Amino acid sequence: EIAAVLAFSAAQNNDKVGCLLFSDRIEKFIPPKKGRSHILQIIRTLLDFEPESKATSLEVPLKYLTGALKKRCTTFLLSDFCNEGATAEEWASLEKSLKIASGKHDIVAVRVFDKRDAELPDVGLVEMVDAESGRRVWVDTSSAEVRNHYASAWSEDRQRINSLMDKARVDHTDISTEEDYVKQLIKLFARR
């Protein structure tokens, strides 16, 4: 929905709109063009898209963007930005890619999250599955210590991502799946 709103907004300004779908590789690239039919093609692609890979790398689209588009453009990077478990080298590499891309293009990061990403509800013993690796683990959500650790880890990851965006001079916002994303986008554009 957020991508569709941004695409229609750009079309209203008579801007070209493109789309880059990624996992740990470039899954699909639709080059920027103008026109309502082009926007509708992008939205159809977003609705029907099934990635080949379950893994994610934020560096992949940043490097591709830097090489593929020669003219400066505004790029919205929509992701959950989950990067937990990344090594110091991986964080440094992501920071470098982000700085290079933001030096060439106007990057705007939109982190989409669910409240359960930030806080575990107290629902007892739950089997959780890592969407990327398929790893399964049982978690006792009735434990306050487990819930606090989970919330703390999410908060630290969020702060690290925000710091990374600030260092790279990338405008960014967080949008919860439970809130009105239009209001958050308006706030983001007002800051810009």
C-alpha positions in Angstrom: 0.0 0.0 0.0 2.8 2.4 0.9 4.6 1.7 -2.4 1.3 2.3 -4.3 0.6 5.6 -2.5 4.2 6.8 -3.2 3.9 5.7 -6.9 0.6 7.5 -7.4 2.0 10.6 -5.6 5.0 10.7 -8.0 2.7 10.3 -11.0 0.7 13.3 -9.8 3.9 15.3 -10.0 4.5 13.9 -13.5 7.6 12.1 -12.3 8.9 8.8 -13.6 8.4 5.8 -11.3 10.3 2.6 -11.3 10.4 -0.4 -9.0 13.2 -2.7 -7.8 12.2 -5.8 -5.9 15.0 -7.6 -4.0 15.9 -10.4 -1.6 19.5 -11.3 -1.4 19.6 -10.7 -5.1 17.7 -8.5 -7.6 14.4 -10.2 -8.2 12.8 -7.7 -10.6 13.6 -4.3 -11.9 11.0 -2.2 -13.7 12.8 0.9 -15.2 11.4 4.3 -14.4 8.7 5.6 -16.8 5.8 8.0 -16.7 2.1 7.2 -17.0 -0.8 5.7 -15.2 -0.6 2.3 -17.0 3.0 2.0 -16.0 2.0 2.7 -12.3 -0.7 0.1 -12.6 1.8 -2.4 -14.0 4.1 -1.7 -11.0 1.2 -2.3 -8.5 0.2 -5.5 -10.3 3.8 -6.7 -10.0 3.9 -5.8 -6.2 0.6 -7.7 -5.6 1.6 -10.8 -7.6 5.3 -10.9 -6.7 6.8 -14.1 -5.2 10.5 -13.9 -4.5 12.8 -16.7 -5.5 14.9 -16.3 -2.3 13.8 -15.9 1.3 17.1 -14.3 2.3 17.6 -10.5 2.4 20.5 -8.1 1.7 20.0 -4.4 1.8 23.3 -3.9 0.1 22.1 -5.6 -3.1 19.5 -2.9 -4.1 21.8 -0.1 -3.0 24.7 -1.3 -5.2 22.3 -2.0 -8.1 20.7 1.4 -7.8 24.1 3.1 -7.8 25.2 1.3 -11.0 21.9 1.1 -12.9 20.5 4.7 -12.6 22.8 7.4 -13.9 20.6 10.4 -13.2 20.0 11.5 -9.6 16.6 10.3 -8.4 14.6 10.0 -5.2 14.5 6.4 -4.0 12.2 5.0 -1.3 13.7 2.0 0.3 10.9 0.0 2.0 12.0 -2.7 4.3 11.7 -4.1 7.8 15.5 -3.4 8.0 15.9 -6.5 10.2 19.6 -7.0 10.4 20.0 -8.8 13.6 22.9 -11.2 13.8 24.9 -9.2 11.3 28.6 -9.1 11.9 30.5 -5.8 12.4 31.9 -6.2 8.9 28.4 -6.6 7.5 27.3 -3.5 9.3 30.3 -1.6 8.0 29.7 -2.8 4.4 26.0 -1.8 4.6 27.0 1.6 5.9 29.5 2.1 3.0 26.9 1.0 0.4 24.3 3.3 1.9 26.7 6.3 1.9 27.7 5.7 -1.7 24.0 5.4 -2.8 22.9 8.4 -0.8 25.8 10.4 -2.3 24.5 9.7 -5.8 20.7 9.6 -5.1 18.2 11.0 -2.6 17.4 7.9 -0.5 14.4 7.8 1.8 14.2 4.8 4.1 10.8 3.6 5.3 10.9 0.9 7.9 7.7 -1.0 8.1 7.2 -3.1 11.3 4.5 -4.9 13.2 4.1 -4.2 16.9 5.0 -7.8 17.6 8.4 -7.1 16.0 9.0 -4.7 18.8 7.2 -6.5 21.7 6.4 -10.1 22.3 2.9 -10.6 23.6 2.5 -12.8 26.7 0.9 -15.9 25.0 2.9 -18.7 26.6 5.1 -21.2 24.8 5.3 -20.4 21.1 7.2 -21.9 18.2 8.8 -19.2 16.1 10.2 -19.5 12.6 12.9 -17.3 11.1 11.3 -16.3 7.7 14.7 -16.2 6.0 16.6 -19.2 7.4 13.6 -21.4 8.3 15.2 -22.0 11.7 12.6 -22.9 14.3 12.9 -22.2 18.0 10.5 -22.5 21.0 10.1 -19.3 23.0 8.4 -18.9 26.4 6.7 -15.6 26.0 5.2 -15.8 29.5 8.7 -15.0 30.8 9.1 -11.3 31.5 12.9 -11.7 31.1 12.4 -13.1 27.6 10.0 -10.4 26.6 12.3 -7.7 28.0 15.3 -9.1 26.2 13.3 -9.3 22.9 12.1 -5.7 23.2 15.6 -4.5 24.1 17.2 -6.3 21.1 14.6 -4.8 18.8 15.2 -1.3 20.3 19.0 -1.6 19.9 18.6 -2.8 16.3 16.3 0.2 15.6 18.8 2.6 17.1 21.6 1.1 15.1 19.7 1.4 11.8 18.6 5.0 12.7 22.2 5.9 13.5 23.3 4.3 10.2 20.7 6.4 8.3 21.8 9.6 10.0 25.5 9.0 9.2 24.6 8.4 5.6 22.3 11.5 5.5 19.3 9.4 4.6 15.8 10.6 5.7 14.0 7.8 7.4 10.8 7.0 9.2 9.3 4.0 11.0 5.7 3.0 10.1 3.8 0.5 12.2 1.3 -1.8 10.4 -1.2 -0.6 13.0 -1.0 3.1 12.3 -2.2 5.4 9.5 0.8 5.3 7.1 -0.5 8.4 5.2 -0.1 10.5 8.3 3.5 9.2 8.8 4.3 9.9 5.2 3.0 13.4 5.5 5.2 14.0 8.6 8.2 12.6 6.7 7.6 15.0 3.7 7.0 17.9 6.0 10.5 17.3 7.6 12.1 17.2 4.1 
